[in-house]
């Protein structure tokens, strides 16, 4: 008799737990289909995509390898908490890439060279920008920026400096012989 009561009680508890978990699943399904949930998914996938694009932009400016790509569809297929986590990861990556990009190697030397060369938006042919880059220089070291934004006078100062850093890594300061000498580099 005691074992029979124990078995009935155990079965009742199992059924109660099954009902609770089934109800929770239905609530989760209703939540997943709600307009607020859809708006949250759209919001977080947009934010993650924006931060991903900014990260990749700065990585390309610096000439470093991009982080692993993740498609928008892959982002949107994640559950909302995981989507928020992915967005937070891309925000952190974007901030780190931005910080690194805004502290290029030899920044004081590039600013000194700029002081002798011209304005960042100098559009006087045959040399453009604050570091006076000609077209062949821009094509060689910043071709993707040239195709995307036009000549160096349309680039941000940081983008111009990073193109100069790419040239400096292979040629040194030889494209700016007089101003580099005047700056002591």
Secondary structure, 3 states (H helix, E strand, C coil): CHHHHHHHHHHHHHHHHHHHHHHHHHHHHHHHCCHHHHHHHHHHHHHHHHHHHHHHHHHHHHCCCCCCCCCHHHHHCCCHHHHHHHHHHHHHHHHHHHHHHCCCCCHHHHHHHHHHHCCCCCCCCCCECCCCECHHHHHHHHHHHHHHHCCHHHCCHHHHHHHHHHHHHHHCCHHHHHHHHHHCC
